[in-house]
Structure formats: structure tokens, C-alpha cells
Amino acid sequence: MTKADLVANISEKLGMEKGDVQATIETFMQEVKDSLESGDNVYLRGFGSFIIKTRAEKTGRNISKNTTIKIPAHNIPAFKPAKVFVEGVKSNVEVK
């Protein structure tokens, strides 16, 4: 499902204009991004959490030059689904 599909589905279910729904979704995504960029996690009960994970410093290899490089510690955004969300997917989605 793409953002356009999401906008169309929500617009149809709520009877709202697609432009209003798109603006709402864009604002939601921007707020989540701004919150994570400022160091705050976002918790949505029953859905999941947008969190910041810290990756430790590690040593990597440049295979083409056969050299060792140091990859510094860094933060990445991550999504951790709620238990209810996980259970719903497990019970409703067929394993391929």
C-alpha cells in the first residue's frame, strides 16, 4: 500500500476530501520525524512505537581495496509494533 492508497482509503471511509486527509497524513509523518530528530520517541498505544536505536561503533571492510574501516556509533530510527499489532498480523496473514 502506498501513501496515495492510504489517503484514498481513509478519504472513502471517513467521507473527507482527499486533500484534507493527505495534509493530515503529511503532518503526522512530519511530527514523528521532528520528534525523533529532537531525540524523543513516539508511542502510539495499540499500534507501536517509533524509537531511536543506537548502533555501536564497529569495524568494517572495504572489499575492493582490502582495507579495514571504522564505522562510528550512530543513531537510527526504528519502529517497534505493539503486541496486539503483532498478534493480529500473525493470525490474519498467511505465510508464503
ZAMARGU-4260 file (C-alpha; in steps of 0.2 Angstrom, whole numbers, plus 5000, padded with zeros to 4 digits):
<rodrens>
0) 5000/5000/5000 | 5007/5017/4995 | 5003/5034/5003 | 4991/5038/4989 | 4981/5021/4993
5) 4981/5026/5011 | 4974/5043/5008 | 4961/5036/4996 | 4955/5023/5008 | 4954/5035/5023
10) 4945/5048/5012 | 4932/5035/5007 | 4929/5028/5024 | 4928/5045/5033 | 4919/5054/5019
15) 4933/5068/5019 | 4941/5077/5005 | 4957/5068/4999 | 4967/5084/5001 | 4962/5086/5019
20) 4967/5068/5023 | 4983/5070/5013 | 4988/5085/5023 | 4984/5076/5040 | 4995/5061/5035
25) 5009/5073/5029 | 5008/5082/5046 | 5008/5066/5056 | 5023/5060/5047 | 5032/5077/5049
30) 5028/5077/5068 | 5035/5059/5070 | 5051/5064/5060 | 5053/5080/5070 | 5050/5071/5087
35) 5064/5058/5083 | 5076/5071/5076 | 5074/5080/5093 | 5078/5064/5102 | 5060/5060/5108
40) 5052/5043/5105 | 5034/5042/5099 | 5022/5030/5107 | 5005/5025/5100 | 4996/5013/5111
45) 4989/4998/5102 | 4999/5002/5087 | 5018/5003/5091 | 5032/5015/5095 | 5044/5025/5084
50) 5060/5024/5093 | 5078/5029/5091 | 5091/5015/5091 | 5109/5017/5094 | 5121/5007/5084
55) 5138/5003/5092 | 5155/5008/5083 | 5161/4993/5073 | 5175/4988/5061 | 5170/4985/5043
60) 5179/4980/5027 | 5181/4988/5010 | 5182/4973/5000 | 5188/4981/4984 | 5203/4989/4992
65) 5205/4975/5005 | 5206/4988/5019 | 5198/4990/5036 | 5187/5005/5040 | 5180/5011/5057
70) 5161/5014/5056 | 5157/5026/5070 | 5142/5024/5083 | 5126/5031/5076 | 5108/5033/5079
75) 5094/5026/5068 | 5075/5027/5068 | 5066/5011/5071 | 5048/5005/5073 | 5043/4993/5086
80) 5025/4986/5084 | 5013/4984/5099 | 5010/4966/5104 | 4991/4967/5098 | 4998/4973/5081
85) 5010/4958/5080 | 4997/4946/5085 | 4984/4952/5073 | 4997/4950/5058 | 5002/4933/5064
90) 4984/4927/5065 | 4977/4935/5049 | 4992/4935/5036 | 4995/4918/5028 | 5014/4913/5027
95) 5020/4912/5010
</rodrens>
